[in-house]
């Protein structure tokens, strides 16, 4: 070997730009999916907790109303039993309507399941200059 010959290059060749861009994109996608999974888990836990307490509250309310209606019917049995039965039925119908309206309003106010992940993705797209 002559002294003028360059030494062999032992360093790894640089990554092609497209491969580096692909690796960065996949890493960003992986991060966003992990964020979405955590967000979904938080929403599911909150939903389960809400459902458990809602069912417990509804059951307790229904039992209390049932005992109240039975007491009302027993008190009015000799004079106005039909009025007592109708009042009890009307009470349960009003309660069912109120629960339905409250539940509907609650569901309309909740943010979407992946709303925060989508917002973060939109911020990333704006930073990257993607329209």
Secondary structure, DSSP 8 states (H G I E B T S, - for coil): --TTS-----S-----HHHHHHHHHHHHHHHHHHHHHHHHHHHHHHHHHHHHHHHHHHHHHHHHHHHHHHHHHHHTTTT-HHHHHHHHHHHHHHHHHHHHHHHHHHHHHS--TTHHHHHHHHHHHHHHT--
